[in-house]
Amino acid sequence: MKSLLLSIMLFPLIAASQEVHLLIGTYTNTTSKGIYVYKFQINDASSNLVSTAPASNPSFIAVSPNGKTVFAVNENNPGTVSSFAFHKDSGTLKFINSVETKGAHPCYVTTDKRAKHIIVGNYSGGNLSVFDVKEDGSLSEAKQTIQHNGNSVNRQRQEKAHVHATVFSPDYEQLFVPDLGMDKLMIYKADAKKGTLIAAETPFEDVNPGAGPRHAEFHPNGKLLFLMEELSGAVSSYKYEDGKLKLVQNISAHPFDYKGNKGSADIHVSKDGKFLYCSNRGDANSIAIFSVNEETGILTPLGYQPTLGVHPRNFTIDPSGNFLLVANRDSDEVVIFKINTSTGMLTDTGKRISVPRPVCLKWINDK
């Protein structure tokens, strides 16, 4: 009888631990209202809408480490970035303030280790700006703006600098900034106390002409960096040691016989570090799947999963590591796949989240 009562008492705790919040950033040029907050069950990938926070084109989101503050770019011209307080009990976002990003069409935001500062990348502005985060979660005016200048071989897409991401190293001592327009991976040294950036000893890595570097992610071991190239549809794999990068491989994220238009977007490593996933737009509408040699950084293609939708942008792996969710922007749907953690392959769960123009997917654990 006692064991039965104990089981009944523990059940709500166990059930609660299976819930996380999923935040979906969108483009609001059709029917979207802004940022959508869902409850997601990591045991069966079911979800339900909890709340919606009005915002203009919140196309990329960052969450503070403690889950209490959410930052969202507003991809407009002029660009702004907004801060929200997140209330886990109700699953709601409360607007705090918004400031200009000092550039047009911001497309990426990230926080430092303690969320004392955020860094925003402005795509059309070709620059990045640093902001202080105050005790109440509000943002200061931009305290530093770094302008990129340059171009590359694609006259339509690389006519000037286009900052596409701002990615911290695992120790938060360096910031890596893929610039699609310049065909460079820019590198900055970060001062955690001052919240300022200066050029690193090696200030950039060149990528292949016309590659168009877009997003980047570190391997969980902190020794590898993977760079997604939008225009070439390829991935560059680097070893990372003593703050320096060494290119070990550049490999296509498409089948060798692919002839369609390319437009790769996002890149993520599985929780266990065994597999790498990349989203391909253009005519592909697929997720490329690679195995990762964790010592050498060499990638081996395993397959290409159709996203079952149109124009996959950001995608994410849930906190359990068992599900991969893809934001198919032009088909207004998030498609949920089950990850085979042994093989890395994906299978359709049949579950969907219907939301207008989904772009960015972020998690907040409910612990």
Secondary structure, DSSP 8 states (H G I E B T S, - for coil): -HHHHHHHHHHHHHHHHTEEEEEEEE--SSS--EEEEEEEETTT--EEEEEEEE-S----EEE-TTSSEEEEEE-SSS-EEEEEEEETTTTEEEEEEEEE-SSSSEEEEEE-TTSSEEEEEETTTTEEEEEEB-TTS-B-S-SEEEE-----S-TTT-SS--B---EE-TTSSEEEEEETTTTEEEEEEEETTTTEEEEEEEEEEE--TT--EEEEEE-TTSSEEEEEETTTTEEEEEEEETTEEEEEEEEESS-TT--S---EEEEEE-TTSSEEEEEE-TTT-EEEEEEE-TTT--EEEEEEEE-SSSSEEEEEE-TTSSEEEEEEGGGTEEEEEEE-TTT--EEEEEEEEE-SSEEEEEEEE--
